[in-house]
Each structure stands twice: as structure tokens, then as C-alpha cells.
Amino acid sequence: AKSAILVDNLSGKVLYEKNADEKLAPASMTKLASMLIVMEAIDNGYLKLEDKVTISEEAANMGGSQVFLQAGEVYTVHDLLKSVAIASGNDAVVALSEKVGGSVSGFIDMINKRLKELGATNTNFVNPHGLDAEGHYSTARDMSIIARELLRHEKILEYTSIYEEYLEKNDGSRICDGVDGLKTGFTKTAGYCLTATAKKNNFRLISVVMGEDTTENRSSDTVKMLNYGFNTFKINIIKKKGESLGKVRVEKGKQDFANIVLLNDATEILKNTDPVSE
């Protein structure tokens, strides 16, 4: 791959990288950012999965990968999100963009603003689907940041887990168990790209490869990185989510003391040969 990165999802720690900050065309991996904005709109109550979306002429006339939506047809957000995650439908993602952002350009403004907030500062998107365009670029590091934020919305895995089939042998056996997302991509400029995620024993990794020559290399490099991560590193849970860390004094509060409780597991990444700390 021209560029690659392997990241622990929980801590964000980088376990491997190669040219991770090189700006490249991300192809349909762009849709990870689009799905992130949609999932945030759902969690914020602005959008519901059962909301209806009427397909516009612009959405229906999109090129590239599509699910062949017709102008005037009506679909739910759920159906369109599924079409983006599973079939990489450019028409579906444009329809969602218009629903959430009021227009495609409004949606792109939302994406770029959100990505800057996340620290994905080497990314600029000019469309929600990833077809080659001037000024449309990202990096492996930024794609891992986007993927990590998207994975906070665990429901997305119900859609993206179907991408397991992209990492299966012809006989149906799996090359790498535990893969349940996230997004492939290809254009002539971008080459073959893949942002993947896999989970084993509560240890979730995110991998990104960009600029591969073939789909076989895309899959092979992804599997090599994920296997390297799982074979080399382990996650140690120091304290579990919800566990109390004690009390702190509250100045001028309704109570004199408040409990400190973990919102997420407190973890550390160790090599498999390292002893587990207490």
C-alpha cells in the first residue's frame, strides 16, 4: 500500500504506520464520514431510521456504484443507510446528504467542520461519495480517526458487518475472523482502498490501506496488519466501565461529595509477552 495505519480503537494508540499522513484520494471510504454525520443526526434526535426520504433527480442521476434509485421514489433512512454501507450506493448517500444537510453542499460543510473538530486536519471533502474530484483527499491517519468516531455508534456495525464477505476465500472460509466493517473504495486515482475493523477478545483494531494495485493486495495487506495486531498486542482492562474511582469534594454544590465513575473501561495496550499490570 502507498499508505497504511493500524490503530487500537479504544485508546487510539497507533500500532503500525506507513506514510500515514500522505494526502491521497480516499474513494468510497469517504462514505465513512457521511455515515458518521447521519449517525450523529440520529443520536441527536434530528433524524430517525424510519424517516422517509424522497429521491431527487440529482441523487437518481449519480454515477459510479449505485443501487439505481429512481427520482420520486420514497425510502426510509434505514434503507438508504443500508444501501450506503452494503452496496456503496452513491445515489443513496446523496439522498441522505440532502435529507440531513438540506443540500449536498450543506452536508459537505457539516462533514468538513466535524472532521476539523475531530482533528482530521489533513482531510478535505468536496462530495459525500468519494468519486475523484479536485481538492478531495484524506490520509490513512485521518481515515482511522473518522472510523474510530463512527464506531462509537455501534449500530453501524449491523450494516457494515456484511462486508465480511470481502475478506473471505472462494470456498467461503474466512481469511480473518472477527472482521465486521467498515468500507472499501476504488477509483482510478485512488486505487483500491479499505478501512477495516475487527474484534477479538474485547480488543478492537482499525486498519486503513490506501493506493493498492489490486483487490487481492488490499485484502492481503489488511489481513496481515490485523493478524500482526492481534498476534503482537493484547488489551488489559485496568478498571471496568461503571467502576467507582472514589469521591471528590464539590465546592458550592448540592452535595459535599460526588462519586467519580468510569464512562468507559480504563485499558492499556501491552505486547503479548508483557506481564499484565495490577
DAHU-V643584 format. One record per residue. RES is the residue in three letters. SS is DSSP state (H for helix, E for strand, - for the rest). OMEGA is omega in whole degrees, -180 to 180 (999 if undefined). D_FIRST is the distance of its C-alpha to the first C-alpha in Angstrom with 2 decimals. Layout:
res=RES ss=SS omega=OMEGA d_first=D_FIRST
res=RES ss=SS omega=OMEGA d_first=D_FIRST
This chain:
res=ALA ss=- omega=174 d_first=0.00
res=LYS ss=- omega=-175 d_first=3.79
res=SER ss=E omega=-178 d_first=5.27
res=ALA ss=E omega=176 d_first=6.47
res=ILE ss=E omega=176 d_first=10.13
res=LEU ss=E omega=-171 d_first=12.78
res=VAL ss=E omega=169 d_first=16.28
res=ASP ss=E omega=-175 d_first=19.76
res=ASN ss=- omega=-173 d_first=21.17
res=LEU ss=- omega=-175 d_first=24.72
res=SER ss=- omega=-175 d_first=24.54
res=GLY ss=- omega=-179 d_first=21.32
res=LYS ss=- omega=178 d_first=20.63
res=VAL ss=E omega=-179 d_first=17.11
res=LEU ss=E omega=178 d_first=16.45
res=TYR ss=E omega=174 d_first=13.04
res=GLU ss=E omega=176 d_first=10.90
res=LYS ss=E omega=-180 d_first=8.49
res=ASN ss=- omega=-171 d_first=9.37
res=ALA ss=- omega=-178 d_first=10.58
res=ASP ss=- omega=177 d_first=13.23
res=GLU ss=- omega=-179 d_first=11.68
res=LYS ss=- omega=-177 d_first=13.36
res=LEU ss=E omega=174 d_first=11.55
res=ALA ss=- omega=-176 d_first=13.08
res=PRO ss=- omega=-177 d_first=12.81
res=ALA ss=H omega=-173 d_first=14.63
res=SER ss=H omega=171 d_first=16.64
res=MET ss=H omega=172 d_first=15.21
res=THR ss=H omega=-176 d_first=17.94
res=LYS ss=H omega=174 d_first=20.39
res=LEU ss=H omega=178 d_first=19.80
res=ALA ss=H omega=178 d_first=21.72
res=SER ss=H omega=179 d_first=24.27
res=MET ss=H omega=178 d_first=24.86
res=LEU ss=H omega=-180 d_first=25.28
res=ILE ss=H omega=178 d_first=28.02
res=VAL ss=H omega=-179 d_first=29.67
res=MET ss=H omega=178 d_first=29.75
res=GLU ss=H omega=177 d_first=31.18
res=ALA ss=H omega=177 d_first=33.76
res=ILE ss=H omega=-179 d_first=34.76
res=ASP ss=H omega=179 d_first=35.10
res=ASN ss=- omega=178 d_first=37.09
res=GLY ss=- omega=179 d_first=39.48
res=TYR ss=- omega=-174 d_first=38.85
res=LEU ss=- omega=175 d_first=37.43
res=LYS ss=- omega=-180 d_first=38.18
res=LEU ss=- omega=-178 d_first=36.34
res=GLU ss=- omega=177 d_first=39.51
res=ASP ss=- omega=-179 d_first=39.88
res=LYS ss=E omega=178 d_first=40.25
res=VAL ss=E omega=177 d_first=38.14
res=THR ss=E omega=-176 d_first=39.50
res=ILE ss=- omega=-179 d_first=36.99
res=SER ss=- omega=175 d_first=37.35
res=GLU ss=H omega=-179 d_first=37.25
res=GLU ss=H omega=180 d_first=34.10
res=ALA ss=H omega=-177 d_first=32.27
res=ALA ss=H omega=-176 d_first=33.66
res=ASN ss=- omega=179 d_first=32.61
res=MET ss=- omega=176 d_first=28.90
res=GLY ss=- omega=180 d_first=26.60
res=GLY ss=- omega=-179 d_first=23.32
res=SER ss=- omega=-176 d_first=23.07
res=GLN ss=- omega=176 d_first=26.44
res=VAL ss=- omega=172 d_first=29.15
res=PHE ss=- omega=174 d_first=31.80
res=LEU ss=- omega=180 d_first=33.92
res=GLN ss=- omega=179 d_first=37.20
res=ALA ss=- omega=180 d_first=38.81
res=GLY ss=- omega=176 d_first=41.56
res=GLU ss=- omega=-178 d_first=40.24
res=VAL ss=E omega=179 d_first=40.17
res=TYR ss=E omega=176 d_first=37.63
res=THR ss=E omega=174 d_first=37.22
res=VAL ss=H omega=179 d_first=34.47
res=HIS ss=H omega=-178 d_first=33.62
res=ASP ss=H omega=-179 d_first=33.17
res=LEU ss=H omega=178 d_first=31.05
res=LEU ss=H omega=177 d_first=28.80
res=LYS ss=H omega=180 d_first=28.41
res=SER ss=H omega=178 d_first=27.60
res=VAL ss=H omega=-175 d_first=24.80
res=ALA ss=H omega=-174 d_first=23.26
res=ILE ss=H omega=-174 d_first=23.77
res=ALA ss=H omega=-179 d_first=23.87
res=SER ss=- omega=-175 d_first=21.86
res=GLY ss=- omega=175 d_first=25.07
res=ASN ss=H omega=178 d_first=25.01
res=ASP ss=H omega=-179 d_first=28.79
res=ALA ss=H omega=-178 d_first=29.05
res=VAL ss=H omega=175 d_first=27.03
res=VAL ss=H omega=178 d_first=29.16
res=ALA ss=H omega=178 d_first=32.27
res=LEU ss=H omega=179 d_first=31.32
res=SER ss=H omega=180 d_first=30.55
res=GLU ss=H omega=180 d_first=34.03
res=LYS ss=H omega=-174 d_first=35.61
res=VAL ss=H omega=-174 d_first=34.20
res=GLY ss=H omega=-177 d_first=34.00
res=GLY ss=- omega=176 d_first=36.96
res=SER ss=- omega=179 d_first=34.78
res=VAL ss=H omega=-179 d_first=31.15
res=SER ss=H omega=177 d_first=31.48
res=GLY ss=H omega=179 d_first=33.17
res=PHE ss=H omega=179 d_first=30.41
res=ILE ss=H omega=176 d_first=27.73
res=ASP ss=H omega=178 d_first=29.95
res=MET ss=H omega=-180 d_first=30.02
res=ILE ss=H omega=-175 d_first=26.23
res=ASN ss=H omega=176 d_first=25.71
res=LYS ss=H omega=-179 d_first=28.67
res=ARG ss=H omega=-179 d_first=27.46
res=LEU ss=H omega=176 d_first=23.96
res=LYS ss=H omega=178 d_first=25.68
res=GLU ss=H omega=-178 d_first=27.91
res=LEU ss=H omega=-179 d_first=25.02
res=GLY ss=- omega=176 d_first=23.58
res=ALA ss=- omega=-169 d_first=20.58
res=THR ss=- omega=178 d_first=21.76
res=ASN ss=- omega=-179 d_first=18.71
res=THR ss=- omega=171 d_first=18.82
res=ASN ss=E omega=-180 d_first=21.19
res=PHE ss=- omega=178 d_first=21.70
res=VAL ss=- omega=174 d_first=24.19
res=ASN ss=- omega=-176 d_first=24.19
res=PRO ss=- omega=-172 d_first=23.86
res=HIS ss=- omega=176 d_first=21.77
res=GLY ss=- omega=173 d_first=18.74
res=LEU ss=- omega=-175 d_first=19.83
res=ASP ss=- omega=178 d_first=18.78
res=ALA ss=- omega=179 d_first=21.32
res=GLU ss=- omega=179 d_first=22.04
res=GLY ss=- omega=-180 d_first=21.61
res=HIS ss=- omega=-175 d_first=19.38
res=TYR ss=E omega=174 d_first=16.32
res=SER ss=E omega=178 d_first=14.84
res=THR ss=- omega=177 d_first=12.41
res=ALA ss=H omega=-180 d_first=10.55
res=ARG ss=H omega=-180 d_first=13.76
res=ASP ss=H omega=178 d_first=16.05
res=MET ss=H omega=177 d_first=14.67
res=SER ss=H omega=176 d_first=15.34
res=ILE ss=H omega=179 d_first=18.75
res=ILE ss=H omega=-179 d_first=19.50
res=ALA ss=H omega=-179 d_first=18.62
res=ARG ss=H omega=179 d_first=20.76
res=GLU ss=H omega=179 d_first=23.60
res=LEU ss=H omega=-178 d_first=23.45
res=LEU ss=- omega=172 d_first=23.79
res=ARG ss=- omega=178 d_first=27.11
res=HIS ss=- omega=-169 d_first=28.35
res=GLU ss=H omega=-180 d_first=28.23
res=LYS ss=H omega=-179 d_first=29.72
res=ILE ss=H omega=-180 d_first=26.46
res=LEU ss=H omega=176 d_first=25.32
res=GLU ss=H omega=178 d_first=28.20
res=TYR ss=H omega=-172 d_first=26.39
res=THR ss=H omega=-178 d_first=22.69
res=SER ss=H omega=179 d_first=23.47
res=ILE ss=H omega=178 d_first=23.92
res=TYR ss=H omega=172 d_first=20.15
res=GLU ss=H omega=-175 d_first=20.50
res=GLU ss=H omega=178 d_first=21.02
res=TYR ss=H omega=179 d_first=17.39
res=LEU ss=H omega=178 d_first=16.75
res=GLU ss=E omega=175 d_first=19.87
res=LYS ss=- omega=-179 d_first=20.78
res=ASN ss=- omega=-180 d_first=23.12
res=ASP ss=- omega=177 d_first=26.08
res=GLY ss=- omega=179 d_first=25.43
res=SER ss=- omega=-175 d_first=24.65
res=ARG ss=E omega=175 d_first=21.92
res=ILE ss=- omega=-177 d_first=18.83
res=CYS ss=- omega=180 d_first=18.63
res=ASP ss=- omega=173 d_first=21.89
res=GLY ss=- omega=-180 d_first=22.30
res=VAL ss=E omega=180 d_first=19.57
res=ASP ss=E omega=177 d_first=21.44
res=GLY ss=E omega=12 d_first=19.13
res=LEU ss=E omega=-174 d_first=17.81
res=LYS ss=E omega=172 d_first=16.19
res=THR ss=E omega=174 d_first=14.02
res=GLY ss=E omega=174 d_first=13.50
res=PHE ss=E omega=161 d_first=13.33
res=THR ss=E omega=180 d_first=14.87
res=LYS ss=- omega=180 d_first=14.81
res=THR ss=- omega=-175 d_first=13.79
res=ALA ss=- omega=-169 d_first=11.13
res=GLY ss=E omega=-180 d_first=9.57
res=TYR ss=E omega=-176 d_first=9.03
res=CYS ss=E omega=177 d_first=8.75
res=LEU ss=E omega=166 d_first=10.43
res=THR ss=E omega=-176 d_first=12.48
res=ALA ss=E omega=173 d_first=14.25
res=THR ss=E omega=179 d_first=17.24
res=ALA ss=E omega=-178 d_first=19.33
res=LYS ss=E omega=174 d_first=22.67
res=LYS ss=E omega=177 d_first=24.56
res=ASN ss=- omega=179 d_first=27.91
res=ASN ss=- omega=179 d_first=27.74
res=PHE ss=E omega=-178 d_first=24.41
res=ARG ss=E omega=179 d_first=21.85
res=LEU ss=E omega=173 d_first=18.19
res=ILE ss=E omega=176 d_first=15.72
res=SER ss=E omega=176 d_first=11.95
res=VAL ss=E omega=169 d_first=9.52
res=VAL ss=E omega=-178 d_first=5.96
res=MET ss=E omega=174 d_first=5.79
res=GLY ss=E omega=177 d_first=5.55
res=GLU ss=E omega=-179 d_first=4.90
res=ASP ss=- omega=-176 d_first=7.86
res=THR ss=- omega=175 d_first=9.93
res=THR ss=H omega=180 d_first=11.23
res=GLU ss=H omega=178 d_first=11.55
res=ASN ss=H omega=178 d_first=7.95
res=ARG ss=H omega=180 d_first=7.60
res=SER ss=H omega=-177 d_first=10.72
res=SER ss=H omega=-180 d_first=10.28
res=ASP ss=H omega=178 d_first=7.48
res=THR ss=H omega=180 d_first=9.64
res=VAL ss=H omega=179 d_first=12.70
res=LYS ss=H omega=-179 d_first=11.87
res=MET ss=H omega=-180 d_first=11.45
res=LEU ss=H omega=178 d_first=14.52
res=ASN ss=H omega=176 d_first=16.48
res=TYR ss=H omega=-179 d_first=15.86
res=GLY ss=H omega=-178 d_first=17.16
res=PHE ss=H omega=-178 d_first=20.12
res=ASN ss=H omega=-174 d_first=20.98
res=THR ss=H omega=-173 d_first=20.95
res=PHE ss=E omega=175 d_first=22.33
res=LYS ss=E omega=179 d_first=25.23
res=ILE ss=E omega=177 d_first=26.90
res=ASN ss=E omega=178 d_first=30.53
res=ILE ss=E omega=-179 d_first=32.73
res=ILE ss=E omega=175 d_first=35.21
res=LYS ss=E omega=-174 d_first=37.20
res=LYS ss=- omega=176 d_first=36.97
res=LYS ss=- omega=179 d_first=36.90
res=GLY ss=- omega=-179 d_first=40.50
res=GLU ss=- omega=-179 d_first=41.78
res=SER ss=E omega=177 d_first=44.29
res=LEU ss=E omega=180 d_first=43.74
res=GLY ss=E omega=-177 d_first=47.36
res=LYS ss=E omega=172 d_first=49.36
res=VAL ss=E omega=178 d_first=49.49
res=ARG ss=E omega=178 d_first=52.49
res=VAL ss=- omega=179 d_first=52.48
res=GLU ss=- omega=176 d_first=54.48
res=LYS ss=- omega=178 d_first=56.73
res=GLY ss=- omega=176 d_first=55.16
res=LYS ss=- omega=175 d_first=56.90
res=GLN ss=- omega=-179 d_first=56.28
res=ASP ss=- omega=-178 d_first=56.49
res=PHE ss=E omega=176 d_first=53.43
res=ALA ss=E omega=177 d_first=50.18
res=ASN ss=E omega=172 d_first=47.88
res=ILE ss=E omega=-177 d_first=44.26
res=VAL ss=E omega=180 d_first=42.10
res=LEU ss=- omega=175 d_first=38.36
res=LEU ss=- omega=178 d_first=36.53
res=ASN ss=- omega=176 d_first=33.61
res=ASP ss=- omega=170 d_first=33.23
res=ALA ss=E omega=-172 d_first=33.06
res=THR ss=E omega=171 d_first=30.33
res=GLU ss=E omega=178 d_first=28.62
res=ILE ss=E omega=-179 d_first=25.46
res=LEU ss=E omega=169 d_first=26.41
res=LYS ss=E omega=-177 d_first=25.01
res=ASN ss=- omega=-180 d_first=26.46
res=THR ss=- omega=-179 d_first=28.71
res=ASP ss=- omega=174 d_first=30.13
res=PRO ss=- omega=179 d_first=33.54
res=VAL ss=- omega=179 d_first=33.88
res=SER ss=- omega=180 d_first=35.80
res=GLU ss=- omega=999 d_first=38.89
